[in-house]
Amino acid sequence: MRDATLSVHHPAVSHDGYAALSVPTHRASTIVFDDAAAYASRGKRDLDGYSYGLHGTPTQRVLEAQLTALEGGARTVLMPSGQASIAVIFLTVLNPGDHVLIPDTAYPPVTNFCRDFLAPRGIDWTVYPPGIGARIAAMIRPETRLIWTESPGSTTMEVEDIPAIAAIARDRGILTGIDNTWATPLLFKPLAHGIDFSMQALTKYPGGHSDLLMGSVTVGDLDLRRRLRDTMRMLGLGVAPDAVALVLRGIETMAVRLAHVGRVATDLAQELHDRGAGEVLFPALPTSPGHDLWARDFAGSSGLFSVVLPAGAEARLEAALDGLKVFAIGASWGGTRSLMAPMSVAQARRHDHPRNGRTILRVNVGLEDPQDLRTDLAAFFDALG
Ligand SMILES: *Cc1c(COP(=O)(O)O)cnc(C)c1O
């Protein structure tokens, strides 16, 4: 063969004696076939197999299998982001004329998706209060096809009675899904509590280093996996092998990171409660709403909590944030760095609550020395006055 040909034909080398602990990153768009018959029958390959890079390489299959094992499911699909995961679940289950229930504490882009994308296409939605539990039965309509949950909820951290909601839905043949990003499957296993779609933003704790975007959905039913993959194929959604490799790296330390930030967050949240910094919203604290459900259903706590700032604190908030030395100002979470973000839920919430009009500070505990975090928090709340 001539040089140009040799340049694009990679020589086969021996793998004998090669055993690494890391998962190889297989990058591929094109996948080739051993013979004409294999090519002709490629459409019959099962969904765990390989046909085109968009549908996964062995690197992706390893992460899918690892998440499936952690979730106690049958299969996992990977999506380009957490939000894409939620959108694909909704688009898979809901057709024009159908109805979906979402919690008042849903990740805000979910509410926007229902209002600005699904509703104009004839899919109706209703917002339920997150404390509803079994009373969700009264909000179910004949055309309800999906009940979405998120626990603890965004910003205000209400814990939902997932087993009660899942039991009502199952009775009526309605599918359920959860945004389990706060807990990850290490701290809460949705499928064991009767949920059909267990979704998490891998962007947060599994990635763990604030440098990638990805989401996952694990199901216990192969037909639901097939339907999710059909939607993804229609929309042309896939994930990049390099990002998958980063999640595979992050997930190896996730249990240790979560145990650490859960412990430090519990200490810091308790100290803020004790100093009267404001109402602390963190289900691990006995004084926090949802503590009993959390203690019943969760194996522990992660490192994200909220503090309802005292009325009038807004006047000094900017200066207090600008004075931070260790915490960075930012809204995402689950990485190595501690973050603070002031939030307002007033525009987003349908159901009244006295704290809706207040500024709520969201705190993500990272991996810095807890004493440095404690000092920074104390200075912050001193500055708020
Ligand atoms: C970050 C987040 C998402 C979205 O994940 P992306 O990967 O950023 O799209 C969804 N739900 C919750 C609770 C989140 O915190």
The ligand as a Gaussian input file, in Angstrom:
#p B3LYP/6-31G(d) Opt

LIG

0 1
 C      -28.462000      21.422000      37.304000
 C      -29.786000      20.785000      37.473000
 C      -30.504000      20.317000      36.377000
 C      -30.038000      20.503000      34.948000
 O      -28.839000      19.912000      34.660000
 P      -27.994000      20.490000      33.413000
 O      -27.021000      19.410000      33.142000
 O      -27.374000      21.762000      33.888000
 O      -28.968000      20.707000      32.308000
 C      -31.717000      19.704000      36.602000
 N      -32.200000      19.566000      37.852000
 C      -31.545000      20.008000      38.925000
 C      -32.137000      19.822000      40.268000
 C      -30.319000      20.654000      38.768000
 O      -29.690000      21.122000      39.839000

